[in-house]
Amino acid sequence: MIKYRLQCTEGHQFDEWFSTMSSYDSKKETGELACPDCGDTSVNKALMAPSVGSTVGKPWQSNGPACSTATNSCADAGCPAAKSA
């Protein structure tokens, strides 16, 4: 499921869920999308900011490397946690 923020020509914004990215296009072409406030069927995708959280200050999430530096298990020589020989 994909959620888009939509906006009509009157400036009303609303959210709508779609099963696929192409289902928005097909519903727009057939006029199935309508503003719930004014009924305008000329709606377009509005700008949306992704919901990105921060791990800073959350003790259950580590900001360190995913590999173990104690056992030198990192196989990538470019990894900052890899020990030099």
C-alpha positions in Angstrom: 0.0 0.0 0.0 1.2 3.5 -0.9 -0.1 6.7 0.7 -0.1 9.9 -1.3 -0.9 13.4 -0.1 -3.2 14.8 -2.7 -4.3 18.4 -3.4 -7.2 19.8 -5.4 -7.2 23.0 -7.4 -8.8 24.8 -4.4 -5.8 24.0 -2.2 -7.5 21.3 0.0 -5.1 18.5 0.9 -6.0 15.0 1.8 -4.4 11.6 2.0 -5.4 8.6 -0.1 -4.1 5.0 -0.1 -3.4 3.1 -3.3 -2.5 -0.6 -3.8 0.2 0.3 -6.4 1.9 3.3 -7.8 0.0 2.9 -11.1 -3.4 2.7 -9.4 -3.1 6.4 -8.7 -2.5 7.1 -12.4 -5.5 5.0 -13.5 -7.8 6.5 -10.9 -6.7 10.0 -11.8 -7.3 9.3 -15.6 -10.8 7.9 -15.0 -11.8 10.8 -12.6 -12.3 8.4 -9.6 -10.3 10.7 -7.3 -12.2 13.6 -5.7 -11.5 16.1 -3.0 -13.6 15.1 0.1 -14.1 18.8 1.0 -15.3 20.3 -2.3 -15.7 17.4 -4.7 -13.1 18.7 -7.2 -11.9 15.8 -9.4 -8.8 17.8 -10.6 -6.4 16.5 -7.9 -2.6 16.1 -8.1 0.0 14.7 -5.8 1.2 17.2 -3.2 4.8 17.4 -1.9 5.4 15.0 1.0 8.3 14.8 3.4 9.4 11.2 4.3 9.0 10.2 7.9 12.6 9.8 8.9 13.4 9.2 12.6 16.6 9.7 14.5 18.3 7.0 16.5 20.2 9.5 18.7 19.2 9.2 22.3 17.3 5.9 21.9 19.1 3.3 24.0 17.5 0.3 22.2 19.1 1.3 18.9 22.8 1.2 18.4 24.7 3.9 16.4 27.8 1.7 16.3 28.9 -0.8 13.7 26.8 -3.9 13.0 29.9 -6.3 13.2 31.7 -7.3 16.3 35.1 -5.5 16.8 36.0 -7.8 19.7 36.3 -10.9 17.5 37.5 -9.1 14.3 34.5 -10.6 12.4 34.4 -7.7 10.0 35.5 -9.0 6.5 35.4 -5.7 4.8 38.8 -4.0 4.8 37.1 -0.6 4.3 35.0 -1.0 7.4 36.0 1.4 10.2 35.5 -1.4 12.7 38.0 -3.8 11.0 41.2 -4.2 13.0 44.5 -3.6 11.2 47.0 -6.4 11.1 
